[in-house]
Amino acid sequence: MTKADIVNEIAKTTGIDKVTVLTTVEAFMETVKDSLAKNENVYLRGFGSFIIKERAEKTARNISKNTTIIIPAHNIPSFKPAKTFVNVVK
């Protein structure tokens, strides 16, 4: 399902015009990205959590050049679904 499909489904279900729904969906996604960029987790009850996971520094190998490289510590975004979400998908 694409963003356009989501917008169409919400517009059909709620009766709100597609332009308003598209603006709202894009504002939601932008707000989630901005919050995660500030290291703030986003919790949506009954749906899930957008969280920041910290990855430690590690040593890796470049097998084509036969060298070792250091991958610095970094943060990555992650989504953890709520239990009710998981039960619906099962």
N, C-alpha and C positions, 0 to 999 in steps of 0.2 A: 504494500500500500504506500503510495506516494503522498507528499504534502497536498497535492491537488486533490487526490482521492479523499483525504481527511477533510479538507475544506468543503468539498461537495457533499460528503456525508453529514457533516455538522449543519451545513446550510439547509439540506433537505429535512433533517430531523427537527431543527429548531425554527425554521421559517425565516431566519435572518439572511440578508443578502450576502452573496459570496465575498464581496469586497470587504465588508465588515469582518466576516469570519477570517479571511486571509490576513487582515491587519492584526487581529487578535492572536491568531496562531503564531505569526511571525514575532509579535511582541512577547509572547510567552517564551518562545525559543531564545530570543535575545536576552530576556531576563534571566533564564536559566544559565546561559553562557556567561553573562556578566557576573552572576553570583558565584559560579564555579571559578571564574578567573580571580575573584577576590578571596578564594579559599573558603567560601560559605557553601555548605551543603543545602540542598533543596529537598524538603520532605513533603510528599503528597500522600496523605492518608488514604489507604485502600488502593493505591496505585503503585507507589514505590518511592525510592529515594535516588536522587542524583548526588553522588558523593565524589570526593577527591580521595584517591588512593596514592599513598607515597611509596615510591619505588626506591630502594636503597642503591647505593653505588655498587657496581659489580664489574668484574673482569670478564671480557668476552674474547673470542678468537676470530680473527679474519682468516678463514681457512685458505682463501685464494692467495694471500700474500704470506701466510704462515706467521702472522704477528698477533700480539695480544693488544687489545685496546681496553680502555677504561670507559665504561658508560657511567656518566655522572648520575647522582641522585636526582629524581624528578617526580613530578606529580602527574597523574593521569585521571581523566574523568571516568566514572563508572556508574552503572545503573544497577540498583538492587531492587527487584520487584517485591511488592508486599505479598504476604502469605495468601490473601484473598485473590490477588492477581494470579499467582502461581496455580492455585486450585482451579481457577476458571480455565487456564490454559491446559492443565492436565486433562 
